[in-house]
Structure formats: C-alpha cells, structure tokens
Amino acid sequence: MVWSWGMILIILIILIMAKGDRLYFQASKEIKKNKPNKRKVFLLLERAASYQNPKASYALATWFLHGELVKKDFNKAFELLKIAASENMPAAFYDLAVYFETGKGTKKDTKNAFENYLKASLLGDKQSIYEVGRCYCYRIGVGKNLQLSKIWLDAAKFWKVS
C-alpha cells in the first residue's frame, strides 16, 4: 500500500484527538471520585484541551468562569468557550450567548448573543429555545417578532424550560 502525505496527516490527527479524549476521560473519572484530586483534574483537562478536545476546553472554561481551583478569569473562559463552540458544543454556544448579552468577558453584542442562542437551540440546548423566544419578544439582537417569539416560547414550554 502506498501512503500519501494526506493519509499520514489524517492518521496523525486521529491519534492526537484520541490522546485528548483519553486525558478528558481520566479527568472525568477522577472528578467523580468521593475525594477527587482537583489539581490533577485541572492538569488533565489542560493537557486534553491542548490536544483540541472541546469537552476539556468547555470544562476548563467553567472552572475559570466560577473560579474553581483557579482565579476567576472571564476572558480566559470566553476564549475556551470559543474553542468548544468551534466543535459545535451546544452548552458552549449558550454560554457564549450569555457572555455577549451581558458583556462579561467580551464586548456586549446582542446580535452575537442572539446568533449563539439560536445555534445552541438548533444543536439541542433546551434553555436556548426559551432565550431565542425572549430575544424575539424583547428585540435582543434581532427585530421584534411576537409571532416567532410565541413559537419559540411554546416550544420552550413543551420542554419545560423558562
């Protein structure tokens, strides 16, 4: 079999991603223990994120957002959320939307907030369904449209979110 550079590159990418998944799994396993070593978890998450693992990037973002073991750093959290969102993580889109709506960690941008709520909802984040309806109702990043607002808010009610 003749190996092309493209095939070799794909295999290397898969191996790198697998390494990030293994590290994330180890961190996840450690944090579930009765007395987890949070420092170890943090270091595992950092290493997994360095291999472009979106789940690890999201987890680290929440640590920086809430000041878990690290000093609160909204800017760092925002950057990590963007990495996780680039891999279509619904929760990352939701959190980015909140950042854009409130101006926490970035410049306030309601249009970007709306777009991120919409992406999150389309990827299955149920709370974002309500937020899209709220945006349509109150002109948050999008023109007021009470008909669309009602559709989204009815869907949110169906999923029991508000």
C-alpha positions in Angstrom: 0.0 0.0 0.0 1.3 3.4 -0.9 0.8 6.0 1.8 0.1 9.6 0.7 1.0 12.6 2.9 -2.7 13.2 3.2 -3.3 9.8 4.7 -0.5 10.1 7.1 -1.8 13.6 8.2 -5.3 12.2 8.8 -3.9 9.3 10.9 -1.8 11.8 13.0 -4.8 14.0 13.6 -6.9 11.0 14.8 -4.1 9.9 17.1 -3.8 13.4 18.6 -7.6 13.6 19.1 -7.6 10.2 20.7 -5.0 11.4 23.2 -7.2 14.3 24.1 -10.2 12.0 24.6 -8.2 9.7 26.9 -7.0 12.6 29.0 -10.5 14.0 29.2 -11.8 10.6 30.2 -9.2 10.4 33.0 -10.2 13.8 34.3 -13.9 12.9 34.2 -13.2 9.6 36.1 -11.1 11.5 38.7 -13.7 14.2 39.4 -16.4 11.6 40.1 -14.4 10.1 43.0 -15.6 10.8 46.6 -12.5 12.9 47.2 -11.2 13.9 43.8 -7.8 15.5 43.4 -9.0 18.7 41.7 -5.4 19.8 40.9 -4.9 16.5 39.0 -8.3 17.0 37.2 -7.3 20.6 36.2 -3.9 19.4 34.8 -5.6 16.6 32.9 -8.1 19.0 31.4 -5.4 21.4 30.4 -3.5 18.6 28.7 -6.7 17.4 27.0 -7.5 20.9 25.8 -4.0 21.3 24.4 -5.0 18.3 22.1 -8.0 20.3 20.9 -10.5 18.3 23.0 -13.7 20.5 23.0 -15.1 18.9 26.1 -12.0 19.7 28.1 -12.0 23.2 26.7 -15.6 23.6 27.9 -14.8 22.1 31.3 -11.9 24.4 31.8 -14.0 27.4 30.7 -16.4 26.6 33.5 -13.6 26.4 36.0 -12.4 29.9 35.0 -15.9 31.2 35.0 -16.7 30.1 38.5 -13.2 30.3 40.0 -12.9 26.6 40.7 -9.3 26.0 41.8 -8.2 29.0 39.7 -8.8 32.7 39.9 -11.9 33.8 38.0 -10.9 34.9 34.6 -13.8 35.7 32.3 -11.5 36.5 29.3 -9.9 33.1 29.6 -13.2 31.4 30.0 -14.5 33.2 26.9 -11.6 32.1 24.8 -12.0 28.5 25.9 -15.8 28.6 25.1 -15.0 29.8 21.6 -12.8 26.7 21.1 -15.5 24.4 22.5 -18.2 26.1 20.3 -16.0 25.6 17.2 -16.7 21.9 17.7 -20.5 22.5 18.0 -20.9 22.0 21.7 -24.4 23.4 22.4 -23.6 24.4 26.0 -20.6 26.4 24.8 -22.8 28.3 22.4 -25.3 29.0 25.2 -22.6 30.3 27.5 -21.1 32.5 24.7 -24.6 33.9 24.1 -24.8 34.9 27.8 -21.3 36.5 27.6 -22.3 38.5 24.5 -25.6 39.5 26.0 -24.1 40.7 29.3 -20.7 41.9 28.1 -18.9 39.6 30.5 -15.5 38.6 29.2 -16.1 40.4 25.9 -17.8 43.5 24.4 -21.6 43.5 24.7 -23.0 42.4 21.4 -26.7 41.4 21.4 -26.7 40.3 17.7 -24.0 37.8 18.5 -25.9 36.8 21.6 -29.0 36.0 19.6 -27.0 34.1 17.0 -25.3 31.9 19.7 -28.7 31.2 21.4 -30.0 30.2 18.1 -27.1 27.9 17.3 -27.3 26.4 20.8 -31.0 25.7 20.4 -30.6 24.2 17.0 -28.0 21.9 18.4 -30.3 20.7 21.2 -29.8 23.1 24.1 -33.3 23.4 25.6 -32.7 26.6 27.7 -31.6 28.3 24.5 -35.1 27.7 22.9 -36.6 29.9 25.6 -33.8 32.5 25.1 -34.5 32.7 21.4 -38.2 33.4 22.1 -37.2 36.0 24.7 -34.9 37.7 22.1 -37.7 37.9 19.6 -40.0 39.3 22.2 -37.7 42.0 23.6 -35.7 42.9 20.4 -32.4 41.4 21.8 -30.1 41.2 18.8 -33.0 40.7 16.4 -36.1 42.5 15.3 -39.2 42.2 17.4 -41.4 39.4 16.1 -44.1 38.4 18.5 -45.3 35.6 16.2 -41.8 33.9 16.2 -41.5 34.7 19.9 -44.6 32.7 20.7 -43.5 29.8 18.6 -40.1 29.6 20.4 -41.7 30.2 23.8 -44.3 27.5 23.2 -41.5 25.1 22.3 -39.7 26.0 25.5 -42.9 25.4 27.5 -43.1 22.0 25.8 -39.6 21.2 27.0 -40.5 22.7 30.5 -37.8 25.4 30.4 -38.2 29.1 31.2 
